[in-house]
């Protein structure tokens, strides 16, 4: 199976918006994860692609939206009202085995620190939010 490939990162001022893209959609559990300098990797949002169920970390609820476009075979992360603390390398990752009940557990603290919880990881795209 093809590895995820991200795009769409960049620099923006606080309060601005960015949309990240990831392709292809080829595994049942997919999501966005981030790692800020000096911090552990953490889950941002995940989607169970079979039924479209979405889940978010508390820190991004109401500001970020994860979605999938089946026709284009692309996963998105729409990020609004960005804050300086959102600055990080953002990774798209996917797994073929995690079922609907387990997929959202990837957002729990410590679940993605080592990366072994998921089959495949993209190279990452940098998001920088200035004050």
VEXMI-346607 format. One record per atom (N, C-alpha, C): chain; residue number from 1; x, y, z; residue in three letters; atom name. Coordinates in steps of 0.1 Angstrom, whole numbers. Layout:
% residues N
BALUM   unit   pos    east   north      up   code   site
BALUM      A   NUM       X       Y       Z    ALA     CA
...
This chain:
% residues 131
BALUM   unit   pos    east   north      up   code   site
BALUM      A     1       8     -12       0    UNK      N
BALUM      A     1       0       0       0    UNK     CA
BALUM      A     1       9      12       0    UNK      C
BALUM      A     2       4      23      -7    UNK      N
BALUM      A     2      12      35      -8    UNK     CA
BALUM      A     2      12      42       6    UNK      C
BALUM      A     3      24      49       8    UNK      N
BALUM      A     3      25      56      20    UNK     CA
BALUM      A     3      18      70      19    UNK      C
BALUM      A     4      13      75      30    UNK      N
BALUM      A     4       7      88      30    UNK     CA
BALUM      A     4      17      99      25    UNK      C
BALUM      A     5      12     109      18    UNK      N
BALUM      A     5      20     120      14    UNK     CA
BALUM      A     5      12     133      18    UNK      C
BALUM      A     6      18     142      26    UNK      N
BALUM      A     6      12     154      30    UNK     CA
BALUM      A     6      16     166      22    UNK      C
BALUM      A     7       7     176      22    UNK      N
BALUM      A     7      10     189      16    UNK     CA
BALUM      A     7       2     199      22    UNK      C
BALUM      A     8       6     212      20    UNK      N
BALUM      A     8      -3     223      25    UNK     CA
BALUM      A     8       2     231      37    UNK      C
BALUM      A     9      14     227      42    UNK      N
BALUM      A     9      19     234      54    UNK     CA
BALUM      A     9      24     248      49    UNK      C
BALUM      A    10      27     256      59    UNK      N
BALUM      A    10      32     270      56    UNK     CA
BALUM      A    10      32     278      69    UNK      C
BALUM      A    11      34     291      66    UNK      N
BALUM      A    11      35     301      77    UNK     CA
BALUM      A    11      22     310      77    UNK      C
BALUM      A    12      17     313      88    UNK      N
BALUM      A    12       5     321      89    UNK     CA
BALUM      A    12       5     328     102    UNK      C
BALUM      A    13      -2     339     103    UNK      N
BALUM      A    13      -3     347     115    UNK     CA
BALUM      A    13     -14     341     124    UNK      C
BALUM      A    14     -13     343     137    UNK      N
BALUM      A    14     -23     339     146    UNK     CA
BALUM      A    14     -37     344     142    UNK      C
BALUM      A    15     -47     335     143    UNK      N
BALUM      A    15     -60     338     138    UNK     CA
BALUM      A    15     -63     333     124    UNK      C
BALUM      A    16     -52     330     116    UNK      N
BALUM      A    16     -53     326     102    UNK     CA
BALUM      A    16     -57     312     101    UNK      C
BALUM      A    17     -58     307      88    UNK      N
BALUM      A    17     -62     294      85    UNK     CA
BALUM      A    17     -52     287      75    UNK      C
BALUM      A    18     -52     274      76    UNK      N
BALUM      A    18     -44     266      66    UNK     CA
BALUM      A    18     -52     253      64    UNK      C
BALUM      A    19     -50     247      52    UNK      N
BALUM      A    19     -56     234      50    UNK     CA
BALUM      A    19     -45     224      45    UNK      C
BALUM      A    20     -44     214      53    UNK      N
BALUM      A    20     -34     203      50    UNK     CA
BALUM      A    20     -41     192      42    UNK      C
BALUM      A    21     -34     186      33    UNK      N
BALUM      A    21     -39     175      25    UNK     CA
BALUM      A    21     -30     163      26    UNK      C
BALUM      A    22     -37     151      25    UNK      N
BALUM      A    22     -29     138      26    UNK     CA
BALUM      A    22     -36     128      16    UNK      C
BALUM      A    23     -27     122       8    UNK      N
BALUM      A    23     -32     112      -1    UNK     CA
BALUM      A    23     -22     100      -1    UNK      C
BALUM      A    24     -27      88      -5    UNK      N
BALUM      A    24     -41      85      -7    UNK     CA
BALUM      A    24     -49      81       5    UNK      C
BALUM      A    25     -62      79       4    UNK      N
BALUM      A    25     -70      73      15    UNK     CA
BALUM      A    25     -70      58      12    UNK      C
BALUM      A    26     -62      51      20    UNK      N
BALUM      A    26     -61      36      17    UNK     CA
BALUM      A    26     -61      27      29    UNK      C
BALUM      A    27     -65      33      40    UNK      N
BALUM      A    27     -65      24      52    UNK     CA
BALUM      A    27     -77      29      61    UNK      C
BALUM      A    28     -82      20      70    UNK      N
BALUM      A    28     -94      23      77    UNK     CA
BALUM      A    28     -93      34      87    UNK      C
BALUM      A    29     -82      35      94    UNK      N
BALUM      A    29     -80      45     104    UNK     CA
BALUM      A    29     -69      55      99    UNK      C
BALUM      A    30     -72      67      98    UNK      N
BALUM      A    30     -63      77      93    UNK     CA
BALUM      A    30     -64      90     102    UNK      C
BALUM      A    31     -53      97     102    UNK      N
BALUM      A    31     -54     109     111    UNK     CA
BALUM      A    31     -42     118     109    UNK      C
BALUM      A    32     -43     129     116    UNK      N
BALUM      A    32     -33     139     117    UNK     CA
BALUM      A    32     -26     140     131    UNK      C
BALUM      A    33     -13     140     131    UNK      N
BALUM      A    33      -6     141     143    UNK     CA
BALUM      A    33       5     152     142    UNK      C
BALUM      A    34       9     157     153    UNK      N
BALUM      A    34      19     168     152    UNK     CA
BALUM      A    34      30     166     163    UNK      C
BALUM      A    35      41     172     160    UNK      N
BALUM      A    35      52     173     170    UNK     CA
BALUM      A    35      58     186     170    UNK      C
BALUM      A    36      57     193     181    UNK      N
BALUM      A    36      63     206     182    UNK     CA
BALUM      A    36      77     205     188    UNK      C
BALUM      A    37      86     215     185    UNK      N
BALUM      A    37     100     214     190    UNK     CA
BALUM      A    37     100     211     205    UNK      C
BALUM      A    38     108     201     209    UNK      N
BALUM      A    38     109     198     223    UNK     CA
BALUM      A    38      98     191     230    UNK      C
BALUM      A    39      88     187     222    UNK      N
BALUM      A    39      76     181     228    UNK     CA
BALUM      A    39      74     167     221    UNK      C
BALUM      A    40      66     159     227    UNK      N
BALUM      A    40      63     146     222    UNK     CA
BALUM      A    40      52     147     211    UNK      C
BALUM      A    41      53     137     202    UNK      N
BALUM      A    41      43     137     191    UNK     CA
BALUM      A    41      29     135     198    UNK      C
BALUM      A    42      19     141     192    UNK      N
BALUM      A    42       5     140     198    UNK     CA
BALUM      A    42      -5     139     187    UNK      C
BALUM      A    43     -16     133     190    UNK      N
BALUM      A    43     -27     132     181    UNK     CA
BALUM      A    43     -35     145     180    UNK      C
BALUM      A    44     -39     148     168    UNK      N
BALUM      A    44     -47     160     165    UNK     CA
BALUM      A    44     -62     157     162    UNK      C
BALUM      A    45     -63     148     152    UNK      N
BALUM      A    45     -76     144     147    UNK     CA
BALUM      A    45     -75     131     140    UNK      C
BALUM      A    46     -85     122     141    UNK      N
BALUM      A    46     -85     110     134    UNK     CA
BALUM      A    46     -99     108     127    UNK      C
BALUM      A    47     -99      99     117    UNK      N
BALUM      A    47    -111      96     110    UNK     CA
BALUM      A    47    -111      81     107    UNK      C
BALUM      A    48    -123      75     110    UNK      N
BALUM      A    48    -124      61     106    UNK     CA
BALUM      A    48    -130      62      92    UNK      C
BALUM      A    49    -122      59      82    UNK      N
BALUM      A    49    -126      62      68    UNK     CA
BALUM      A    49    -138      53      63    UNK      C
BALUM      A    50    -140      42      69    UNK      N
BALUM      A    50    -151      33      65    UNK     CA
BALUM      A    50    -165      40      67    UNK      C
BALUM      A    51    -166      47      78    UNK      N
BALUM      A    51    -179      53      80    UNK     CA
BALUM      A    51    -179      68      82    UNK      C
BALUM      A    52    -167      74      82    UNK      N
BALUM      A    52    -165      89      83    UNK     CA
BALUM      A    52    -165      94      97    UNK      C
BALUM      A    53    -165      85     107    UNK      N
BALUM      A    53    -165      90     121    UNK     CA
BALUM      A    53    -152      98     123    UNK      C
BALUM      A    54    -154     110     130    UNK      N
BALUM      A    54    -143     118     133    UNK     CA
BALUM      A    54    -141     121     147    UNK      C
BALUM      A    55    -129     123     152    UNK      N
BALUM      A    55    -125     125     166    UNK     CA
BALUM      A    55    -114     135     166    UNK      C
BALUM      A    56    -114     143     177    UNK      N
BALUM      A    56    -105     155     179    UNK     CA
BALUM      A    56     -99     155     192    UNK      C
BALUM      A    57     -86     160     193    UNK      N
BALUM      A    57     -80     163     205    UNK     CA
BALUM      A    57     -87     176     211    UNK      C
BALUM      A    58     -88     177     224    UNK      N
BALUM      A    58     -95     188     230    UNK     CA
BALUM      A    58     -89     201     226    UNK      C
BALUM      A    59     -76     201     224    UNK      N
BALUM      A    59     -69     214     221    UNK     CA
BALUM      A    59     -73     220     207    UNK      C
BALUM      A    60     -79     212     199    UNK      N
BALUM      A    60     -82     217     185    UNK     CA
BALUM      A    60     -97     216     182    UNK      C
BALUM      A    61    -105     211     192    UNK      N
BALUM      A    61    -120     210     189    UNK     CA
BALUM      A    61    -126     224     187    UNK      C
BALUM      A    62    -134     225     177    UNK      N
BALUM      A    62    -140     237     173    UNK     CA
BALUM      A    62    -132     246     164    UNK      C
BALUM      A    63    -119     242     162    UNK      N
BALUM      A    63    -110     250     153    UNK     CA
BALUM      A    63    -106     242     141    UNK      C
BALUM      A    64    -103     229     143    UNK      N
BALUM      A    64     -98     220     132    UNK     CA
BALUM      A    64    -109     211     127    UNK      C
BALUM      A    65    -109     208     115    UNK      N
BALUM      A    65    -119     198     109    UNK     CA
BALUM      A    65    -111     188     100    UNK      C
BALUM      A    66    -113     175     103    UNK      N
BALUM      A    66    -107     165      95    UNK     CA
BALUM      A    66    -119     160      86    UNK      C
BALUM      A    67    -115     158      73    UNK      N
BALUM      A    67    -125     153      63    UNK     CA
BALUM      A    67    -119     145      52    UNK      C
BALUM      A    68    -127     138      45    UNK      N
BALUM      A    68    -122     130      34    UNK     CA
BALUM      A    68    -130     132      22    UNK      C
BALUM      A    69    -123     133      10    UNK      N
BALUM      A    69    -130     134      -3    UNK     CA
BALUM      A    69    -127     121     -10    UNK      C
BALUM      A    70    -137     112     -10    UNK      N
BALUM      A    70    -135      99     -17    UNK     CA
BALUM      A    70    -132     101     -31    UNK      C
BALUM      A    71    -139     110     -38    UNK      N
BALUM      A    71    -137     112     -52    UNK     CA
BALUM      A    71    -123     115     -56    UNK      C
BALUM      A    72    -117     124     -48    UNK      N
BALUM      A    72    -103     128     -50    UNK     CA
BALUM      A    72     -93     119     -43    UNK      C
BALUM      A    73     -98     111     -34    UNK      N
BALUM      A    73     -89     102     -26    UNK     CA
BALUM      A    73     -80     110     -18    UNK      C
BALUM      A    74     -85     120     -11    UNK      N
BALUM      A    74     -76     129      -3    UNK     CA
BALUM      A    74     -83     132      10    UNK      C
BALUM      A    75     -74     132      20    UNK      N
BALUM      A    75     -78     135      34    UNK     CA
BALUM      A    75     -74     149      37    UNK      C
BALUM      A    76     -82     157      44    UNK      N
BALUM      A    76     -79     171      47    UNK     CA
BALUM      A    76     -79     173      62    UNK      C
BALUM      A    77     -71     184      65    UNK      N
BALUM      A    77     -73     190      79    UNK     CA
BALUM      A    77     -74     205      77    UNK      C
BALUM      A    78     -86     210      79    UNK      N
BALUM      A    78     -88     224      78    UNK     CA
BALUM      A    78     -85     230      92    UNK      C
BALUM      A    79     -76     239      92    UNK      N
BALUM      A    79     -72     245     105    UNK     CA
BALUM      A    79     -76     260     105    UNK      C
BALUM      A    80     -85     264     114    UNK      N
BALUM      A    80     -89     278     115    UNK     CA
BALUM      A    80     -85     283     129    UNK      C
BALUM      A    81     -85     296     130    UNK      N
BALUM      A    81     -82     303     143    UNK     CA
BALUM      A    81     -69     297     149    UNK      C
BALUM      A    82     -59     297     140    UNK      N
BALUM      A    82     -46     291     144    UNK     CA
BALUM      A    82     -40     299     155    UNK      C
BALUM      A    83     -33     292     164    UNK      N
BALUM      A    83     -25     298     175    UNK     CA
BALUM      A    83     -11     295     174    UNK      C
BALUM      A    84      -2     303     180    UNK      N
BALUM      A    84      12     300     180    UNK     CA
BALUM      A    84      15     286     185    UNK      C
BALUM      A    85       8     282     195    UNK      N
BALUM      A    85      10     268     201    UNK     CA
BALUM      A    85       6     257     191    UNK      C
BALUM      A    86       0     260     180    UNK      N
BALUM      A    86      -2     250     169    UNK     CA
BALUM      A    86      10     248     160    UNK      C
BALUM      A    87      20     256     162    UNK      N
BALUM      A    87      32     254     154    UNK     CA
BALUM      A    87      39     241     157    UNK      C
BALUM      A    88      41     233     146    UNK      N
BALUM      A    88      46     220     147    UNK     CA
BALUM      A    88      48     214     133    UNK      C
BALUM      A    89      54     202     133    UNK      N
BALUM      A    89      55     194     121    UNK     CA
BALUM      A    89      42     185     122    UNK      C
BALUM      A    90      34     186     111    UNK      N
BALUM      A    90      22     178     111    UNK     CA
BALUM      A    90      24     166     102    UNK      C
BALUM      A    91      20     154     107    UNK      N
BALUM      A    91      21     142     100    UNK     CA
BALUM      A    91       7     136      97    UNK      C
BALUM      A    92       6     130      85    UNK      N
BALUM      A    92      -6     122      82    UNK     CA
BALUM      A    92      -1     107      84    UNK      C
BALUM      A    93      -9     100      91    UNK      N
BALUM      A    93      -6      86      94    UNK     CA
BALUM      A    93     -18      77      92    UNK      C
BALUM      A    94     -16      64      90    UNK      N
BALUM      A    94     -27      55      87    UNK     CA
BALUM      A    94     -24      41      92    UNK      C
BALUM      A    95     -35      34      94    UNK      N
BALUM      A    95     -34      20      98    UNK     CA
BALUM      A    95     -45      12      92    UNK      C
BALUM      A    96     -41      -1      88    UNK      N
BALUM      A    96     -51     -10      82    UNK     CA
BALUM      A    96     -59     -18      92    UNK      C
BALUM      A    97     -54     -19     104    UNK      N
BALUM      A    97     -60     -28     114    UNK     CA
BALUM      A    97     -68     -23     125    UNK      C
BALUM      A    98     -66     -10     128    UNK      N
BALUM      A    98     -73      -4     140    UNK     CA
BALUM      A    98     -88      -3     136    UNK      C
BALUM      A    99     -97      -9     144    UNK      N
BALUM      A    99    -111      -8     141    UNK     CA
BALUM      A    99    -117       5     147    UNK      C
BALUM      A   100    -130       7     145    UNK      N
BALUM      A   100    -137      19     148    UNK     CA
BALUM      A   100    -135      23     163    UNK      C
BALUM      A   101    -135      13     172    UNK      N
BALUM      A   101    -134      16     186    UNK     CA
BALUM      A   101    -120      20     191    UNK      C
BALUM      A   102    -110      15     183    UNK      N
BALUM      A   102     -96      17     187    UNK     CA
BALUM      A   102     -90      30     181    UNK      C
BALUM      A   103     -95      33     169    UNK      N
BALUM      A   103     -89      44     161    UNK     CA
BALUM      A   103     -89      57     170    UNK      C
BALUM      A   104    -100      61     177    UNK      N
BALUM      A   104     -99      73     184    UNK     CA
BALUM      A   104     -90      73     196    UNK      C
BALUM      A   105     -86      61     201    UNK      N
BALUM      A   105     -76      61     212    UNK     CA
BALUM      A   105     -63      66     208    UNK      C
BALUM      A   106     -60      68     195    UNK      N
BALUM      A   106     -47      73     191    UNK     CA
BALUM      A   106     -46      88     196    UNK      C
BALUM      A   107     -57      94     200    UNK      N
BALUM      A   107     -56     108     205    UNK     CA
BALUM      A   107     -52     109     220    UNK      C
BALUM      A   108     -52      97     226    UNK      N
BALUM      A   108     -48      97     240    UNK     CA
BALUM      A   108     -33     100     242    UNK      C
BALUM      A   109     -30     106     253    UNK      N
BALUM      A   109     -16     110     256    UNK     CA
BALUM      A   109      -7      97     256    UNK      C
BALUM      A   110       4      99     249    UNK      N
BALUM      A   110      14      88     248    UNK     CA
BALUM      A   110      12      78     238    UNK      C
BALUM      A   111       0      78     231    UNK      N
BALUM      A   111      -3      67     222    UNK     CA
BALUM      A   111       6      67     209    UNK      C
BALUM      A   112      11      79     205    UNK      N
BALUM      A   112      18      79     192    UNK     CA
BALUM      A   112      32      84     194    UNK      C
BALUM      A   113      37      84     206    UNK      N
BALUM      A   113      50      89     209    UNK     CA
BALUM      A   113      61      82     201    UNK      C
BALUM      A   114      60      69     199    UNK      N
BALUM      A   114      70      62     192    UNK     CA
BALUM      A   114      66      59     177    UNK      C
BALUM      A   115      54      61     174    UNK      N
BALUM      A   115      50      59     160    UNK     CA
BALUM      A   115      46      45     157    UNK      C
BALUM      A   116      48      36     166    UNK      N
BALUM      A   116      45      22     163    UNK     CA
BALUM      A   116      31      18     163    UNK      C
BALUM      A   117      22      27     167    UNK      N
BALUM      A   117       8      24     168    UNK     CA
BALUM      A   117       1      23     154    UNK      C
BALUM      A   118       8      29     144    UNK      N
BALUM      A   118       2      29     130    UNK     CA
BALUM      A   118      11      24     120    UNK      C
BALUM      A   119       5      18     109    UNK      N
BALUM      A   119      13      12      99    UNK     CA
BALUM      A   119      22      21      91    UNK      C
BALUM      A   120      17      33      88    UNK      N
BALUM      A   120      24      42      78    UNK     CA
BALUM      A   120      23      56      82    UNK      C
BALUM      A   121      34      63      80    UNK      N
BALUM      A   121      35      77      83    UNK     CA
BALUM      A   121      41      85      71    UNK      C
BALUM      A   122      35      97      69    UNK      N
BALUM      A   122      41     105      59    UNK     CA
BALUM      A   122      53     112      64    UNK      C
BALUM      A   123      59     120      56    UNK      N
BALUM      A   123      72     127      59    UNK     CA
BALUM      A   123      69     140      67    UNK      C
BALUM      A   124      57     144      67    UNK      N
BALUM      A   124      54     156      75    UNK     CA
BALUM      A   124      54     169      67    UNK      C
BALUM      A   125      47     179      72    UNK      N
BALUM      A   125      46     192      66    UNK     CA
BALUM      A   125      46     202      78    UNK      C
BALUM      A   126      54     212      76    UNK      N
BALUM      A   126      56     222      87    UNK     CA
BALUM      A   126      46     233      87    UNK      C
BALUM      A   127      40     235      99    UNK      N
BALUM      A   127      31     246     101    UNK     CA
BALUM      A   127      37     256     111    UNK      C
BALUM      A   128      38     268     108    UNK      N
BALUM      A   128      43     278     117    UNK     CA
BALUM      A   128      33     289     118    UNK      C
BALUM      A   129      30     292     131    UNK      N
BALUM      A   129      20     303     134    UNK     CA
BALUM      A   129      27     313     142    UNK      C
BALUM      A   130      27     325     137    UNK      N
BALUM      A   130      34     336     143    UNK     CA
BALUM      A   130      24     345     151    UNK      C
BALUM      A   131      28     351     162    UNK      N
BALUM      A   131      19     358     171    UNK     CA
BALUM      A   131      13     370     164    UNK      C
